[in-house]
Amino acid sequence: MAVVALVSGAVLSLLLETAQSYLPARIASNLDLLANAAGAAVGGVVGARLAPWLLDGGPLRRLRAATVAPGAAADFGLTLLALWLFAQLNPAMLLFGTGDLRDLVAGSVSEPHGAEIFVSIEAATAAANLAAVTLLASAVARPGAPLRRLLVGLLVSALVVKTASLAILMRAENVFAWLTPGGQLGLAAGIVLAVATLALPRIARLVLAAVFLMAATVLVNLAPPNPYLAATLKVWEQGHFLNFNGLTRLVGTLWPFVALGYLIYLASPRQALR
């Protein structure tokens, strides 16, 4: 595996350096090629040593067996949850506000609105998305798993990722820019909704998750532009993170639609009998 990582990393770096030699604004470098190959080799060795311990019988495998239902469907659900966390790295997104299609489809210019409308929309969006993600996670959990502790961990992870994205991509004073009045209300309401609905039967949780997800997506796309968020993002210099931020935006845009299809699949009669 280490040899494969070294060869693939070196070949990819060689192709990129070769392509850069044809770009006037870029400079191909042998040092970059050597550094990339060395990094691929180190990563391959570390990965080959740690993979058996982490995956074959290590703590990750034991945690997955103890908390998540077996099967490929549950694995896909875990992947969706990981992508949801990844989408939180986009600082331009409202708190948990995935599914914004306005970057892909030209929208109309909105009229000015009062500040209270932004608080209401952000609160409703955050609450509905948080409840939907919580119910989706509960659907892939193994019966008897410490569900509430796992969901608290998921929420804390999402907030840490959101804070870290603002700390890395923006100025230090903006790390808690997501903690707006609307975000605070949405967090509180989302936690109440999640706790109140976790005890429902599985099919009811799947239906509610889909309803919350659709409602939040509609709200995100109908929401007028927030001038306060726009003022904060003026300090955002994407620089080398341009492609990365584009990827997080794309994942955040498509996530609720993929998740909705997954919820429909879990609610199908074949899955309901398992």
Secondary structure, DSSP 8 states (H G I E B T S, - for coil): -HHHHHHHHHHHHHHHHHHHTT-TT----HHHHHHHHHHHHHHHHHHHHHHIIIIISSHHHHHHHHHB-SSHHHHHHHHHHHHHHHHTT-TTS-TT-----TTTS---------HHHHHHHHHHHHHHHHHHHHHHHHHHB-TTS-HHHHHHHHHHHHHHHHHHHHHHHS-GGGTTTT--HHHHHHHHHHHHHHHHHTTS-HHHHHHHHHHHHHHHHHHHHHS---HHHHHHGGG---GGGHHHHHHHHHHHHHHHHHHHHHHHHHTSHHHHT-
